[in-house]
Amino acid sequence: PPGPSPQLFSPFEIVRYDVTEGAPVRDATGRCIRVGTGETGLLIAPVTPRTPFLGYAGSQELSEQKLLRGVFTEGDTYFSTGDLMEQDAAQFVRFRDRTGDTYRWKGENVATTEVAEALVAHESLQEATVYGVTVPGTPSR
């Protein structure tokens, strides 16, 4: 039998995410929708006194952008990890993708802007656009 749920150690939810809109999908009442088994969605974690979010150094706006409010009930707050994950029937959670301008390669988050800056450092290039794609035959983590 599978071991204890990972949620016992660090509470989380996985909610539907619209990649085109860059935001969680909300139902008619404005609440987020939990994904089904095997469905990819945004990994979020509750912000509570037991699991606080202390914010990022810098502007308050940067920290506020990572918070989702009114996720499942009025007044609740969740931290958006920016990771798109899937949970299977055995409760294993797998990384699938990153939102925004980063992607995952060999277990590391890579910022597309860093790659673009390295490319345009070459004198023959004036501009570069970089985005992550699935590479057949390689693991996504």
C-alpha positions as CSV (number, residue, x, y, z in Angstrom):
1,P,0.0,0.0,0.0
2,P,1.2,3.6,-0.6
3,G,2.7,5.5,2.3
4,P,1.2,8.5,4.0
5,S,-0.1,11.3,1.8
6,P,2.5,14.0,1.1
7,Q,-0.2,16.5,2.3
8,L,0.4,15.3,5.9
9,F,3.9,16.9,5.8
10,S,3.2,19.9,3.7
11,P,-0.4,20.8,2.8
12,F,-1.1,21.6,-0.9
13,E,-3.7,21.6,-3.6
14,I,-3.5,21.2,-7.3
15,V,-6.0,23.4,-9.2
16,R,-6.9,23.8,-12.8
17,Y,-4.7,26.4,-14.6
18,D,-5.3,28.2,-17.9
19,V,-1.8,28.5,-19.5
20,T,-3.2,31.0,-22.1
21,E,-4.6,33.3,-19.4
22,G,-1.7,32.7,-17.0
23,A,-4.2,32.2,-14.1
24,P,-6.0,29.5,-12.2
25,V,-9.4,28.5,-13.7
26,R,-12.3,29.7,-11.5
27,D,-15.9,28.4,-11.5
28,A,-19.0,30.5,-11.7
29,T,-18.8,31.4,-8.0
30,G,-15.2,32.6,-8.4
31,R,-13.6,29.6,-6.7
32,C,-10.7,27.5,-8.0
33,I,-11.3,24.0,-9.2
34,R,-9.3,21.0,-8.0
35,V,-7.8,18.8,-10.7
36,G,-8.8,15.2,-11.1
37,T,-6.4,12.3,-10.8
38,G,-3.7,12.4,-13.5
39,E,-4.7,16.0,-14.6
40,T,-2.0,18.7,-14.7
41,G,-2.7,21.8,-12.6
42,L,-1.1,24.5,-10.6
43,L,0.5,23.5,-7.2
44,I,-0.7,25.9,-4.5
45,A,-0.2,25.9,-0.7
46,P,-2.4,27.4,2.0
47,V,-1.1,30.4,3.8
48,T,-1.9,30.0,7.5
49,P,-0.3,30.7,10.9
50,R,1.2,27.2,10.7
51,T,2.4,27.6,7.1
52,P,3.0,31.4,6.7
53,F,4.3,33.2,3.6
54,L,6.8,35.7,4.6
55,G,7.1,37.3,1.2
56,Y,10.0,38.1,-1.0
57,A,12.7,40.8,-0.5
58,G,11.8,43.9,-2.5
59,S,8.5,45.3,-3.3
60,Q,5.3,44.2,-1.7
61,E,3.8,43.9,-5.2
62,L,6.2,41.0,-6.0
63,S,5.0,39.1,-3.0
64,E,1.4,39.9,-3.6
65,Q,1.6,38.5,-7.1
66,K,2.3,35.0,-5.7
67,L,-0.8,35.0,-3.5
68,L,-4.3,33.7,-4.5
69,R,-7.2,34.8,-2.4
70,G,-10.7,33.4,-2.2
71,V,-9.5,30.1,-3.6
72,F,-12.0,27.7,-2.0
73,T,-13.7,29.9,0.6
74,E,-14.1,33.6,1.3
75,G,-11.0,34.9,3.0
76,D,-8.6,32.0,2.3
77,T,-5.2,32.6,0.9
78,Y,-2.9,30.3,-1.0
79,F,0.7,30.7,-2.3
80,S,1.1,30.0,-6.0
81,T,4.3,27.9,-6.6
82,G,4.3,28.5,-10.3
83,D,4.8,24.7,-10.8
84,L,2.3,22.7,-12.9
85,M,2.0,19.3,-11.3
86,E,0.0,16.1,-11.6
87,Q,-1.0,13.6,-8.9
88,D,-1.6,10.0,-9.8
89,A,-3.9,7.4,-8.2
90,A,-1.1,6.3,-5.8
91,Q,-0.8,9.9,-4.6
92,F,2.6,10.4,-6.3
93,V,3.1,14.0,-7.4
94,R,5.0,14.7,-10.6
95,F,6.4,17.9,-12.0
96,R,5.1,18.7,-15.5
97,D,6.0,22.3,-16.3
98,R,6.6,25.9,-15.0
99,T,4.4,28.9,-15.5
100,G,5.8,32.2,-16.7
101,D,9.3,32.6,-18.1
102,T,11.0,29.6,-16.6
103,Y,11.2,26.0,-17.4
104,R,12.7,22.9,-15.8
105,W,15.8,21.1,-17.1
106,K,17.6,18.3,-15.3
107,G,16.0,19.2,-12.0
108,E,16.8,23.0,-12.2
109,N,14.6,26.0,-12.9
110,V,16.0,27.8,-15.9
111,A,14.9,31.4,-16.7
112,T,14.4,31.9,-20.4
113,T,15.7,35.5,-20.0
114,E,19.0,34.2,-18.8
115,V,19.3,31.9,-21.9
116,A,18.3,34.8,-24.2
117,E,20.9,37.1,-22.6
118,A,23.6,34.5,-23.2
119,L,22.6,34.1,-26.8
120,V,22.5,37.8,-27.7
121,A,26.0,38.2,-26.1
122,H,27.2,36.7,-29.3
123,E,28.1,39.4,-31.8
124,S,26.2,37.9,-34.7
125,L,22.8,38.0,-32.8
126,Q,20.7,41.1,-32.2
127,E,17.7,39.5,-30.6
128,A,16.6,36.1,-29.3
129,T,13.4,34.6,-28.0
130,V,13.6,31.5,-25.8
131,Y,11.0,29.2,-24.5
132,G,10.9,25.7,-23.1
133,V,9.8,22.7,-25.1
134,T,9.5,19.0,-24.4
135,V,12.6,17.1,-25.6
136,P,11.6,13.5,-26.6
137,G,13.5,10.9,-24.7
138,T,14.5,13.1,-21.8
139,P,13.0,13.2,-18.4
140,S,11.0,16.4,-17.5
141,R,12.6,16.7,-14.1
